């Protein structure tokens, strides 16, 4: 039987997700720079504020929240040497054949369709912006999961913008015609609560 008393409220999970990213040195602005670079060639009037709003929407999705919380926890446990061998050494070294980090991040990307999946692949290969910084971090910090999770967030947010672009085009509008708060497609759906 399902026990409703054990359900964690959405706001608690959202706040924990944002706090974990911040604790690891990842800002929404740094992710937004990637989203902006991916989408500005296709979107008149797109601003960083639109990109941040799209990231905010992505970070409300449980699939991404759970992936981020699990991945960051594993990175932090590896930094503390608390994983069992040989997993400790595999995560510490970000071993090339270890694909669990990409698998977790890719699983969260599926929420936003094929454009998010292909964008994630592009980001995983090309390591733009903060993704590159996280991937090449030397010393005590371990970001085996985090670099892929940031790519996942950016891919999903870029996908949201791409889908919103289509909605705007059909309405004869561009991003110049909407405020950042109207970036998410749900904002113009009658009765939607976000």
LOLO-484535 format. One record per residue (C-alpha): residue number from 0; z, y, x. Coordinates in steps of 0.5 Angstrom, whole numbers, plus 2048, in hexadecimal, padded with zeros to 3 digits. Each point is the difference from the previous one (the first is absolute). Example, Ala and Ser with C-alpha at 12.3 -4.5 7.8 and 13.67 -1.06 7.14 Angstrom:
% LOLO-484535
+-----+-----+-----+-----+
|  nr |  c3 |  c2 |  c1 |
+-----+-----+-----+-----+
|   0 | 810 | 7F7 | 819 |
|   1 | 7FE | 807 | 802 |
+-----+-----+-----+-----+
This chain:
% LOLO-484535
+-----+-----+-----+-----+
|  nr |  c3 |  c2 |  c1 |
+-----+-----+-----+-----+
|   0 | 800 | 800 | 800 |
|   1 | 7FE | 807 | 802 |
|   2 | 806 | 804 | 802 |
|   3 | 7FF | 808 | 7FF |
|   4 | 806 | 802 | 803 |
|   5 | 7FD | 7FE | 807 |
|   6 | 7FA | 804 | 7FF |
|   7 | 7FF | 806 | 805 |
|   8 | 7FE | 807 | 7FD |
|   9 | 7F9 | 802 | 802 |
|  10 | 803 | 807 | 803 |
|  11 | 805 | 7FC | 804 |
|  12 | 7FA | 7FC | 803 |
|  13 | 7FB | 806 | 801 |
|  14 | 806 | 804 | 803 |
|  15 | 801 | 7FA | 805 |
|  16 | 7F9 | 800 | 802 |
|  17 | 7FF | 807 | 801 |
|  18 | 807 | 800 | 804 |
|  19 | 7FD | 7FA | 804 |
|  20 | 7FA | 803 | 802 |
|  21 | 804 | 806 | 802 |
|  22 | 805 | 7FC | 804 |
|  23 | 7FA | 7FD | 804 |
|  24 | 7FD | 807 | 801 |
|  25 | 7FA | 800 | 7FB |
|  26 | 7FF | 806 | 7FC |
|  27 | 7FC | 801 | 7FA |
|  28 | 7FC | 805 | 803 |
|  29 | 7FE | 7FC | 806 |
|  30 | 7FD | 7FB | 7FB |
|  31 | 7FD | 805 | 7FC |
|  32 | 7FC | 802 | 806 |
|  33 | 7FD | 7FA | 801 |
|  34 | 7FE | 800 | 7F8 |
|  35 | 7FD | 807 | 801 |
|  36 | 7FC | 7FE | 806 |
|  37 | 7FD | 7FA | 7FC |
|  38 | 7FF | 803 | 7F9 |
|  39 | 7FE | 808 | 802 |
|  40 | 7F9 | 7FE | 801 |
|  41 | 7FF | 7FE | 7F9 |
|  42 | 805 | 805 | 7FC |
|  43 | 7FE | 807 | 800 |
|  44 | 807 | 804 | 7FF |
|  45 | 804 | 7FA | 803 |
|  46 | 807 | 803 | 803 |
|  47 | 806 | 7FC | 804 |
|  48 | 804 | 802 | 7F9 |
|  49 | 7FB | 7FB | 7FC |
|  50 | 801 | 7FB | 806 |
|  51 | 807 | 800 | 800 |
|  52 | 800 | 800 | 7F8 |
|  53 | 7FC | 7FA | 800 |
|  54 | 805 | 7FC | 806 |
|  55 | 806 | 802 | 7FB |
|  56 | 7FC | 7FC | 7FA |
|  57 | 7FF | 7FA | 805 |
|  58 | 807 | 800 | 802 |
|  59 | 802 | 7FF | 7F9 |
|  60 | 7FD | 7F9 | 800 |
|  61 | 805 | 7FB | 800 |
|  62 | 7FB | 7FB | 804 |
|  63 | 7FF | 806 | 806 |
|  64 | 808 | 801 | 800 |
|  65 | 802 | 7F9 | 801 |
|  66 | 7FB | 7FF | 805 |
|  67 | 802 | 806 | 804 |
|  68 | 808 | 7FE | 7FF |
|  69 | 7FE | 7F9 | 802 |
|  70 | 7FC | 802 | 806 |
|  71 | 805 | 806 | 803 |
|  72 | 806 | 7FB | 7FF |
|  73 | 7FC | 7FB | 804 |
|  74 | 7FE | 805 | 806 |
|  75 | 807 | 803 | 800 |
|  76 | 803 | 7F9 | 800 |
|  77 | 7FB | 7FE | 806 |
|  78 | 803 | 806 | 804 |
|  79 | 807 | 7FE | 7FF |
|  80 | 7FE | 7F9 | 803 |
|  81 | 802 | 7FD | 7F9 |
|  82 | 7FA | 7FB | 7FE |
|  83 | 800 | 7F9 | 802 |
|  84 | 7FC | 7FE | 806 |
|  85 | 7FA | 7FF | 801 |
|  86 | 7FF | 805 | 7FA |
|  87 | 804 | 805 | 804 |
|  88 | 7FB | 800 | 806 |
|  89 | 7FA | 800 | 7FB |
|  90 | 802 | 806 | 7FC |
|  91 | 803 | 804 | 807 |
|  92 | 7F9 | 7FF | 803 |
|  93 | 7FC | 801 | 7FA |
|  94 | 7FC | 7FA | 802 |
|  95 | 7F9 | 800 | 7FE |
|  96 | 7FF | 7FA | 7FC |
|  97 | 806 | 802 | 7FC |
|  98 | 7FD | 802 | 7FA |
|  99 | 806 | 800 | 7FB |
| 100 | 801 | 808 | 801 |
| 101 | 7F8 | 801 | 7FE |
| 102 | 801 | 7FB | 7FA |
| 103 | 806 | 804 | 7FD |
| 104 | 7FD | 806 | 801 |
| 105 | 7F9 | 7FD | 7FD |
| 106 | 804 | 7FD | 7FA |
| 107 | 802 | 807 | 7FE |
| 108 | 7F9 | 803 | 801 |
| 109 | 7FD | 7FC | 7FA |
| 110 | 804 | 804 | 7FB |
| 111 | 7FB | 805 | 801 |
| 112 | 7F9 | 7FC | 800 |
| 113 | 7FB | 7FE | 805 |
| 114 | 7FF | 808 | 803 |
| 115 | 807 | 7FF | 802 |
| 116 | 7FF | 7FA | 803 |
| 117 | 7FA | 802 | 804 |
| 118 | 804 | 806 | 802 |
| 119 | 806 | 7FC | 803 |
| 120 | 7FB | 7FC | 804 |
| 121 | 7FD | 807 | 803 |
| 122 | 807 | 802 | 801 |
| 123 | 802 | 7FA | 803 |
| 124 | 7FA | 800 | 805 |
| 125 | 800 | 807 | 802 |
| 126 | 807 | 802 | 800 |
| 127 | 800 | 807 | 7FE |
| 128 | 805 | 806 | 800 |
| 129 | 808 | 7FD | 800 |
| 130 | 7FD | 7F9 | 7FF |
| 131 | 7FE | 800 | 807 |
| 132 | 806 | 803 | 803 |
| 133 | 804 | 7FB | 7FC |
| 134 | 7FC | 7FA | 803 |
| 135 | 800 | 803 | 807 |
| 136 | 808 | 801 | 800 |
| 137 | 803 | 7FE | 806 |
| 138 | 807 | 7FF | 802 |
| 139 | 806 | 7FE | 7FB |
| 140 | 7FC | 801 | 7FA |
| 141 | 7FD | 7FB | 7FC |
| 142 | 7FA | 801 | 7FB |
| 143 | 7FD | 7FA | 7FF |
| 144 | 800 | 800 | 7F9 |
| 145 | 800 | 808 | 7FF |
| 146 | 7FA | 802 | 803 |
| 147 | 7FC | 7FB | 7FB |
| 148 | 805 | 803 | 7FA |
| 149 | 7FE | 807 | 801 |
| 150 | 7F8 | 7FE | 800 |
| 151 | 802 | 7FD | 7FA |
| 152 | 803 | 806 | 7FD |
| 153 | 7FA | 804 | 802 |
| 154 | 7FB | 7FB | 7FE |
| 155 | 803 | 800 | 7F9 |
| 156 | 801 | 808 | 800 |
| 157 | 7F9 | 801 | 802 |
| 158 | 7FD | 7FB | 7FB |
| 159 | 804 | 804 | 7FA |
| 160 | 7FC | 806 | 802 |
| 161 | 7FA | 7FC | 800 |
| 162 | 801 | 7FE | 7F9 |
| 163 | 802 | 807 | 7FE |
| 164 | 7FA | 803 | 803 |
| 165 | 7FC | 7FC | 7FB |
| 166 | 804 | 802 | 7FA |
| 167 | 7FF | 807 | 803 |
| 168 | 7F9 | 7FF | 801 |
| 169 | 7FF | 7FE | 7F9 |
| 170 | 803 | 806 | 7FD |
| 171 | 7FC | 804 | 804 |
| 172 | 806 | 802 | 805 |
| 173 | 802 | 800 | 807 |
| 174 | 807 | 800 | 803 |
| 175 | 7FF | 808 | 800 |
| 176 | 801 | 7FF | 7F9 |
| 177 | 807 | 7FC | 800 |
| 178 | 807 | 802 | 803 |
| 179 | 803 | 7FA | 804 |
| 180 | 804 | 7FE | 7FA |
| 181 | 7FA | 7FE | 7FD |
| 182 | 7FE | 7FC | 806 |
| 183 | 802 | 7F9 | 7FD |
| 184 | 7FB | 7FD | 7FA |
| 185 | 806 | 7FF | 7FC |
| 186 | 801 | 808 | 7FF |
| 187 | 7FB | 801 | 7FB |
| 188 | 801 | 7F9 | 7FC |
| 189 | 803 | 802 | 7F9 |
| 190 | 808 | 7FE | 800 |
| 191 | 800 | 7FE | 807 |
| 192 | 807 | 801 | 803 |
| 193 | 800 | 800 | 808 |
+-----+-----+-----+-----+
